Amino acid sequence: MLSHFVGVIGSRLVYPTMNMLLDEVQLEDGYVKVKVDIIDPKFESSPLPLVSFYDEITDLGDAHGKYIQWPHFAIKVI
């Protein structure tokens, strides 16, 4: 699903998983809540994980400034 991402696609905040809800929906197992603030422009049209699709949000560019679910394995804390 996310195997096409190599390197840093963006950076910002990852939220503790004490609150396992995002927009009143339970987070999927293996996912964390992130806010999309900074996106490498070459990844703006990259699709989001299916659990993060809703309404008009289908790619990273659409998710700018919003909270989404992101797979824990795809996050590197630095």
C-alpha positions in Angstrom: 0.0 0.0 0.0 2.7 2.5 1.0 5.6 0.7 -0.6 6.0 3.5 -3.2 7.0 6.0 -0.5 10.8 6.2 -0.1 12.4 8.7 2.2 10.8 11.7 3.9 7.4 12.7 2.4 6.7 15.3 5.1 7.3 16.2 8.7 5.3 17.3 11.7 3.4 16.1 14.7 2.3 12.6 15.7 -0.2 12.4 18.5 -0.2 10.0 21.4 -2.6 7.2 21.0 -4.4 7.7 24.3 -7.2 9.2 22.4 -7.9 6.5 19.8 -10.5 8.6 18.0 -10.3 10.7 14.9 -13.4 12.6 14.0 -15.4 10.4 16.4 -14.2 7.3 14.5 -12.0 4.6 16.2 -8.4 4.5 14.7 -7.6 1.3 12.9 -5.1 -1.1 14.5 -1.6 -0.2 13.6 -2.5 3.4 12.7 -1.8 6.7 14.5 -3.3 10.2 14.3 -1.1 12.7 12.4 -1.7 16.3 11.3 -0.5 16.9 7.7 1.3 20.2 7.8 4.5 19.9 5.7 4.5 17.8 2.5 7.3 17.4 0.1 5.8 18.8 -3.1 6.7 15.7 -5.2 4.4 13.6 -2.9 1.3 15.9 -2.8 -0.6 13.8 -5.3 0.3 10.5 -3.6 -2.8 8.6 -2.4 -3.6 8.3 1.3 -4.0 4.9 3.0 -7.6 3.7 2.4 -8.6 4.2 6.1 -7.8 7.9 5.7 -10.1 8.5 2.6 -13.2 10.5 3.4 -15.2 13.1 1.6 -12.9 15.0 -0.7 -9.6 13.9 0.9 -7.9 11.2 -1.2 -4.3 12.3 -1.5 -1.6 14.0 0.7 -2.3 17.4 -0.9 -6.0 17.2 0.0 -5.0 16.3 3.6 -2.9 19.4 4.1 -3.9 21.0 7.4 -6.1 18.1 8.4 -5.8 15.1 10.8 -5.6 11.7 9.2 -4.8 8.1 10.1 -1.3 7.0 9.1 0.3 3.6 9.5 2.7 3.4 12.4 5.3 1.4 10.5 5.6 4.4 8.0 6.6 6.9 10.7 10.1 7.6 11.8 10.6 9.7 14.9 13.7 11.9 14.7 
